[in-house]
């Protein structure tokens, strides 16, 4: 099965600027992460404008939806910011029923030690190949349907509603 990985930004893709101590966006970390993971399934990477999910607006969510609709792959992993992942998943979940779409992200940027990004990417790529069609969130070893998930900010995890 060929996978499509769509990068939208979020903490996963943030870079640390050591000059001013801020996190921001440059090039996506996903090409390096995909190579490092040694994913053997054919994999197509699509990089959309990289955004903090708190900065996403309806037009950005529509862009993600359009990319998923246009994809020929039936398994899609979307790397997304965790703060509004649920909102974007809801836009897709109410429309797309013929593909397996798995959202994932990170609480700690990929480039920072002890990040959960690499594990979450691998986990999402694996479950995107075996789950039935639908829209899911896969974070930290758990899978949730798009309509039964919430981010517990205090604990830094995703959980069912």
Order of alpha helices (4+ residues) and beta strands (2+ residues): beta-beta-beta-alpha-beta-alpha-beta-alpha-beta-alpha-beta-beta-beta-beta
